[in-house]
Amino acid sequence: MLTEAGTALIEPARTAVRSLETARADVAAEHELGEVGLDIAAMPSQVVEPLTTMIRASSTRCPWVP
């Protein structure tokens, strides 16, 4: 039979276990993604300069995308 302290600990312990399970699932999902790639195609025109600036900014914000 649980003591009052044990009874008080049940819900916080369950919450901690659920949080750990969620964290493990998140890490596993992230790991399963593996390598992510991005292909960009554009016609050679005036679009090149805005496009190169956007690509540079994206690579700074998302360094995991090769």
Biopython code that builds the backbone (N, CA, C, O; Angstrom):
import numpy as np
from Bio.PDB.StructureBuilder import StructureBuilder

atoms = [
    (1, "MET", "N", (0.837, -1.169, 0.000)),
    (1, "MET", "CA", (0.000, 0.000, 0.000)),
    (1, "MET", "C", (0.890, 1.243, 0.000)),
    (1, "MET", "O", (1.879, 1.316, 0.729)),
    (2, "LEU", "N", (0.518, 2.217, -0.832)),
    (2, "LEU", "CA", (1.310, 3.435, -0.930)),
    (2, "LEU", "C", (1.076, 4.354, 0.265)),
    (2, "LEU", "O", (-0.023, 4.447, 0.811)),
    (3, "THR", "N", (2.140, 5.015, 0.637)),
    (3, "THR", "CA", (2.023, 6.045, 1.663)),
    (3, "THR", "C", (1.464, 7.312, 1.012)),
    (3, "THR", "O", (1.288, 7.363, -0.205)),
    (4, "GLU", "N", (1.191, 8.319, 1.818)),
    (4, "GLU", "CA", (0.719, 9.597, 1.259)),
    (4, "GLU", "C", (1.766, 10.191, 0.323)),
    (4, "GLU", "O", (1.433, 10.752, -0.721)),
    (5, "ALA", "N", (3.008, 10.065, 0.700)),
    (5, "ALA", "CA", (4.083, 10.591, -0.149)),
    (5, "ALA", "C", (4.139, 9.833, -1.471)),
    (5, "ALA", "O", (4.340, 10.435, -2.526)),
    (6, "GLY", "N", (3.963, 8.521, -1.418)),
    (6, "GLY", "CA", (3.956, 7.728, -2.639)),
    (6, "GLY", "C", (2.791, 8.081, -3.538)),
    (6, "GLY", "O", (2.938, 8.174, -4.757)),
    (7, "THR", "N", (1.638, 8.276, -2.934)),
    (7, "THR", "CA", (0.455, 8.668, -3.686)),
    (7, "THR", "C", (0.654, 10.032, -4.331)),
    (7, "THR", "O", (0.239, 10.250, -5.469)),
    (8, "ALA", "N", (1.284, 10.944, -3.613)),
    (8, "ALA", "CA", (1.536, 12.287, -4.144)),
    (8, "ALA", "C", (2.539, 12.241, -5.303)),
    (8, "ALA", "O", (2.522, 13.107, -6.177)),
    (9, "LEU", "N", (3.397, 11.244, -5.305)),
    (9, "LEU", "CA", (4.432, 11.145, -6.328)),
    (9, "LEU", "C", (3.950, 10.479, -7.620)),
    (9, "LEU", "O", (4.599, 10.632, -8.655)),
    (10, "ILE", "N", (2.849, 9.757, -7.593)),
    (10, "ILE", "CA", (2.408, 8.990, -8.761)),
    (10, "ILE", "C", (2.222, 9.865, -9.996)),
    (10, "ILE", "O", (2.821, 9.585, -11.034)),
    (11, "GLU", "N", (1.424, 10.896, -9.913)),
    (11, "GLU", "CA", (1.160, 11.728, -11.106)),
    (11, "GLU", "C", (2.406, 12.439, -11.619)),
    (11, "GLU", "O", (2.653, 12.417, -12.825)),
    (12, "PRO", "N", (3.208, 13.074, -10.749)),
    (12, "PRO", "CA", (4.451, 13.673, -11.274)),
    (12, "PRO", "C", (5.372, 12.637, -11.933)),
    (12, "PRO", "O", (6.026, 12.935, -12.932)),
    (13, "ALA", "N", (5.421, 11.438, -11.381)),
    (13, "ALA", "CA", (6.259, 10.387, -11.977)),
    (13, "ALA", "C", (5.702, 9.973, -13.336)),
    (13, "ALA", "O", (6.465, 9.784, -14.283)),
    (14, "ARG", "N", (4.389, 9.829, -13.443)),
    (14, "ARG", "CA", (3.781, 9.482, -14.727)),
    (14, "ARG", "C", (4.039, 10.578, -15.764)),
    (14, "ARG", "O", (4.333, 10.289, -16.924)),
    (15, "THR", "N", (3.928, 11.821, -15.337)),
    (15, "THR", "CA", (4.190, 12.937, -16.249)),
    (15, "THR", "C", (5.640, 12.909, -16.727)),
    (15, "THR", "O", (5.916, 13.130, -17.906)),
    (16, "ALA", "N", (6.562, 12.636, -15.808)),
    (16, "ALA", "CA", (7.979, 12.567, -16.178)),
    (16, "ALA", "C", (8.235, 11.434, -17.163)),
    (16, "ALA", "O", (8.993, 11.605, -18.117)),
    (17, "VAL", "N", (7.616, 10.288, -16.945)),
    (17, "VAL", "CA", (7.800, 9.152, -17.849)),
    (17, "VAL", "C", (7.216, 9.469, -19.220)),
    (17, "VAL", "O", (7.833, 9.159, -20.239)),
    (18, "ARG", "N", (6.029, 10.086, -19.257)),
    (18, "ARG", "CA", (5.434, 10.454, -20.546)),
    (18, "ARG", "C", (6.316, 11.453, -21.282)),
    (18, "ARG", "O", (6.487, 11.358, -22.497)),
    (19, "SER", "N", (6.875, 12.410, -20.549)),
    (19, "SER", "CA", (7.764, 13.396, -21.169)),
    (19, "SER", "C", (9.001, 12.726, -21.741)),
    (19, "SER", "O", (9.449, 13.077, -22.832)),
    (20, "LEU", "N", (9.551, 11.777, -21.022)),
    (20, "LEU", "CA", (10.724, 11.052, -21.505)),
    (20, "LEU", "C", (10.380, 10.252, -22.750)),
    (20, "LEU", "O", (11.155, 10.229, -23.707)),
    (21, "GLU", "N", (9.224, 9.594, -22.747)),
    (21, "GLU", "CA", (8.805, 8.826, -23.918)),
    (21, "GLU", "C", (8.602, 9.737, -25.127)),
    (21, "GLU", "O", (8.963, 9.381, -26.249)),
    (22, "THR", "N", (8.025, 10.911, -24.891)),
    (22, "THR", "CA", (7.830, 11.877, -25.972)),
    (22, "THR", "C", (9.176, 12.351, -26.499)),
    (22, "THR", "O", (9.365, 12.450, -27.711)),
    (23, "ALA", "N", (10.110, 12.645, -25.609)),
    (23, "ALA", "CA", (11.439, 13.096, -26.025)),
    (23, "ALA", "C", (12.146, 12.014, -26.839)),
    (23, "ALA", "O", (12.770, 12.311, -27.858)),
    (24, "ARG", "N", (12.051, 10.780, -26.399)),
    (24, "ARG", "CA", (12.683, 9.677, -27.148)),
    (24, "ARG", "C", (12.058, 9.541, -28.531)),
    (24, "ARG", "O", (12.765, 9.338, -29.518)),
    (25, "ALA", "N", (10.730, 9.651, -28.603)),
    (25, "ALA", "CA", (10.050, 9.548, -29.898)),
    (25, "ALA", "C", (10.454, 10.690, -30.816)),
    (25, "ALA", "O", (10.650, 10.484, -32.014)),
    (26, "ASP", "N", (10.579, 11.896, -30.265)),
    (26, "ASP", "CA", (10.998, 13.048, -31.067)),
    (26, "ASP", "C", (12.403, 12.849, -31.623)),
    (26, "ASP", "O", (12.656, 13.134, -32.794)),
    (27, "VAL", "N", (13.309, 12.365, -30.794)),
    (27, "VAL", "CA", (14.684, 12.128, -31.240)),
    (27, "VAL", "C", (14.707, 11.031, -32.300)),
    (27, "VAL", "O", (15.419, 11.147, -33.298)),
    (28, "ALA", "N", (13.934, 9.971, -32.091)),
    (28, "ALA", "CA", (13.884, 8.883, -33.063)),
    (28, "ALA", "C", (13.335, 9.378, -34.398)),
    (28, "ALA", "O", (13.853, 9.023, -35.456)),
    (29, "ALA", "N", (12.287, 10.199, -34.347)),
    (29, "ALA", "CA", (11.705, 10.735, -35.583)),
    (29, "ALA", "C", (12.708, 11.619, -36.305)),
    (29, "ALA", "O", (12.818, 11.564, -37.530)),
    (30, "GLU", "N", (13.431, 12.422, -35.564)),
    (30, "GLU", "CA", (14.439, 13.303, -36.145)),
    (30, "GLU", "C", (15.548, 12.466, -36.783)),
    (30, "GLU", "O", (16.030, 12.788, -37.869)),
    (31, "HIS", "N", (15.943, 11.408, -36.112)),
    (31, "HIS", "CA", (17.003, 10.526, -36.617)),
    (31, "HIS", "C", (16.543, 9.808, -37.885)),
    (31, "HIS", "O", (17.333, 9.624, -38.810)),
    (32, "GLU", "N", (15.269, 9.402, -37.936)),
    (32, "GLU", "CA", (14.745, 8.697, -39.097)),
    (32, "GLU", "C", (14.708, 9.570, -40.346)),
    (32, "GLU", "O", (14.724, 9.059, -41.466)),
    (33, "LEU", "N", (14.658, 10.886, -40.153)),
    (33, "LEU", "CA", (14.628, 11.777, -41.306)),
    (33, "LEU", "C", (15.893, 11.637, -42.132)),
    (33, "LEU", "O", (15.874, 11.787, -43.353)),
    (34, "GLY", "N", (16.991, 11.346, -41.448)),
    (34, "GLY", "CA", (18.258, 11.192, -42.154)),
    (34, "GLY", "C", (18.672, 12.489, -42.823)),
    (34, "GLY", "O", (18.422, 13.581, -42.313)),
    (35, "GLU", "N", (19.301, 12.348, -43.955)),
    (35, "GLU", "CA", (19.774, 13.522, -44.674)),
    (35, "GLU", "C", (18.628, 14.131, -45.469)),
    (35, "GLU", "O", (17.870, 13.431, -46.140)),
    (36, "VAL", "N", (18.524, 15.426, -45.378)),
    (36, "VAL", "CA", (17.473, 16.156, -46.081)),
    (36, "VAL", "C", (18.130, 16.967, -47.176)),
    (36, "VAL", "O", (19.180, 17.575, -46.965)),
    (37, "GLY", "N", (17.522, 16.978, -48.334)),
    (37, "GLY", "CA", (18.081, 17.735, -49.436)),
    (37, "GLY", "C", (17.061, 18.699, -50.005)),
    (37, "GLY", "O", (15.865, 18.587, -49.736)),
    (38, "LEU", "N", (17.530, 19.623, -50.775)),
    (38, "LEU", "CA", (16.677, 20.621, -51.386)),
    (38, "LEU", "C", (17.227, 20.933, -52.764)),
    (38, "LEU", "O", (18.391, 21.308, -52.902)),
    (39, "ASP", "N", (16.395, 20.779, -53.783)),
    (39, "ASP", "CA", (16.779, 21.118, -55.147)),
    (39, "ASP", "C", (16.047, 22.378, -55.558)),
    (39, "ASP", "O", (14.840, 22.499, -55.350)),
    (40, "ILE", "N", (16.778, 23.319, -56.142)),
    (40, "ILE", "CA", (16.187, 24.574, -56.602)),
    (40, "ILE", "C", (16.550, 24.754, -58.069)),
    (40, "ILE", "O", (17.712, 24.625, -58.456)),
    (41, "ALA", "N", (15.546, 25.053, -58.875)),
    (41, "ALA", "CA", (15.779, 25.304, -60.300)),
    (41, "ALA", "C", (15.240, 26.689, -60.627)),
    (41, "ALA", "O", (14.177, 27.080, -60.145)),
    (42, "ALA", "N", (15.974, 27.424, -61.445)),
    (42, "ALA", "CA", (15.533, 28.761, -61.844)),
    (42, "ALA", "C", (16.092, 29.078, -63.219)),
    (42, "ALA", "O", (17.168, 28.613, -63.596)),
    (43, "MET", "N", (15.359, 29.861, -63.941)),
    (43, "MET", "CA", (15.816, 30.312, -65.250)),
    (43, "MET", "C", (16.879, 31.394, -65.050)),
    (43, "MET", "O", (16.756, 32.217, -64.142)),
    (44, "PRO", "N", (17.917, 31.402, -65.884)),
    (44, "PRO", "CA", (18.929, 32.456, -65.749)),
    (44, "PRO", "C", (18.345, 33.800, -66.194)),
    (44, "PRO", "O", (18.181, 34.059, -67.386)),
    (45, "SER", "N", (18.046, 34.619, -65.241)),
    (45, "SER", "CA", (17.473, 35.930, -65.538)),
    (45, "SER", "C", (17.672, 36.826, -64.328)),
    (45, "SER", "O", (18.580, 36.606, -63.526)),
    (46, "GLN", "N", (16.830, 37.826, -64.200)),
    (46, "GLN", "CA", (16.921, 38.745, -63.068)),
    (46, "GLN", "C", (16.606, 38.054, -61.743)),
    (46, "GLN", "O", (16.893, 38.607, -60.682)),
    (47, "VAL", "N", (16.026, 36.863, -61.785)),
    (47, "VAL", "CA", (15.676, 36.152, -60.558)),
    (47, "VAL", "C", (16.915, 35.662, -59.804)),
    (47, "VAL", "O", (16.826, 35.351, -58.616)),
    (48, "VAL", "N", (18.053, 35.589, -60.469)),
    (48, "VAL", "CA", (19.255, 35.019, -59.857)),
    (48, "VAL", "C", (19.660, 35.763, -58.599)),
    (48, "VAL", "O", (19.913, 35.127, -57.576)),
    (49, "GLU", "N", (19.732, 37.089, -58.635)),
    (49, "GLU", "CA", (20.190, 37.804, -57.442)),
    (49, "GLU", "C", (19.242, 37.653, -56.262)),
    (49, "GLU", "O", (19.727, 37.326, -55.179)),
    (50, "PRO", "N", (17.976, 37.855, -56.371)),
    (50, "PRO", "CA", (17.151, 37.623, -55.173)),
    (50, "PRO", "C", (17.212, 36.164, -54.711)),
    (50, "PRO", "O", (17.153, 35.886, -53.513)),
    (51, "LEU", "N", (17.330, 35.239, -55.659)),
    (51, "LEU", "CA", (17.364, 33.821, -55.315)),
    (51, "LEU", "C", (18.630, 33.476, -54.538)),
    (51, "LEU", "O", (18.562, 32.747, -53.548)),
    (52, "THR", "N", (19.771, 33.980, -54.964)),
    (52, "THR", "CA", (21.014, 33.664, -54.253)),
    (52, "THR", "C", (21.000, 34.227, -52.835)),
    (52, "THR", "O", (21.523, 33.597, -51.916)),
    (53, "THR", "N", (20.416, 35.386, -52.650)),
    (53, "THR", "CA", (20.311, 35.966, -51.306)),
    (53, "THR", "C", (19.393, 35.116, -50.432)),
    (53, "THR", "O", (19.690, 34.884, -49.260)),
    (54, "MET", "N", (18.274, 34.649, -51.000)),
    (54, "MET", "CA", (17.351, 33.811, -50.238)),
    (54, "MET", "C", (17.995, 32.472, -49.885)),
    (54, "MET", "O", (17.795, 31.968, -48.780)),
    (55, "ILE", "N", (18.756, 31.894, -50.796)),
    (55, "ILE", "CA", (19.433, 30.626, -50.519)),
    (55, "ILE", "C", (20.457, 30.807, -49.406)),
    (55, "ILE", "O", (20.550, 29.969, -48.509)),
    (56, "ARG", "N", (21.212, 31.874, -49.454)),
    (56, "ARG", "CA", (22.208, 32.139, -48.409)),
    (56, "ARG", "C", (21.521, 32.289, -47.051)),
    (56, "ARG", "O", (21.999, 31.746, -46.055)),
    (57, "ALA", "N", (20.419, 33.011, -47.004)),
    (57, "ALA", "CA", (19.688, 33.196, -45.751)),
    (57, "ALA", "C", (19.119, 31.869, -45.253)),
    (57, "ALA", "O", (19.143, 31.591, -44.054)),
    (58, "SER", "N", (18.610, 31.053, -46.170)),
    (58, "SER", "CA", (18.047, 29.756, -45.785)),
    (58, "SER", "C", (19.123, 28.832, -45.237)),
    (58, "SER", "O", (18.886, 28.113, -44.266)),
    (59, "SER", "N", (20.288, 28.844, -45.839)),
    (59, "SER", "CA", (21.352, 27.957, -45.369)),
    (59, "SER", "C", (21.849, 28.372, -43.985)),
    (59, "SER", "O", (22.348, 27.538, -43.230)),
    (60, "THR", "N", (21.717, 29.630, -43.657)),
    (60, "THR", "CA", (22.076, 30.090, -42.321)),
    (60, "THR", "C", (21.047, 29.613, -41.307)),
    (60, "THR", "O", (21.397, 29.156, -40.219)),
    (61, "ARG", "N", (19.772, 29.723, -41.675)),
    (61, "ARG", "CA", (18.688, 29.310, -40.750)),
    (61, "ARG", "C", (18.531, 27.801, -40.667)),
    (61, "ARG", "O", (18.112, 27.287, -39.631)),
    (62, "CYS", "N", (18.856, 27.082, -41.733)),
    (62, "CYS", "CA", (18.661, 25.629, -41.790)),
    (62, "CYS", "C", (19.945, 24.947, -42.227)),
    (62, "CYS", "O", (19.999, 24.416, -43.336)),
    (63, "PRO", "N", (20.984, 24.941, -41.395)),
    (63, "PRO", "CA", (22.281, 24.398, -41.816)),
    (63, "PRO", "C", (22.258, 22.899, -42.097)),
    (63, "PRO", "O", (23.177, 22.386, -42.736)),
    (64, "TRP", "N", (21.241, 22.191, -41.639)),
    (64, "TRP", "CA", (21.172, 20.749, -41.878)),
    (64, "TRP", "C", (20.727, 20.411, -43.296)),
    (64, "TRP", "O", (20.828, 19.257, -43.712)),
    (65, "VAL", "N", (20.238, 21.396, -44.044)),
    (65, "VAL", "CA", (19.831, 21.154, -45.439)),
    (65, "VAL", "C", (21.038, 21.413, -46.323)),
    (65, "VAL", "O", (21.529, 22.540, -46.395)),
    (66, "PRO", "N", (21.532, 20.344, -47.015)),
    (66, "PRO", "CA", (22.737, 20.523, -47.828)),
    (66, "PRO", "C", (22.475, 21.356, -49.069)),
    (66, "PRO", "O", (23.391, 21.596, -49.856)),
]
sb = StructureBuilder()
sb.init_structure("model")
sb.init_model(0)
sb.init_chain("A")
sb.init_seg("    ")
for serial, (resi, resn, name, xyz) in enumerate(atoms, 1):
    if name == "N":
        sb.init_residue(resn, " ", resi, " ")
    sb.init_atom(name, np.array(xyz, "f"), 0.0, 1.0, " ", f" {name:<3s}", serial, name[0])
structure = sb.get_structure()
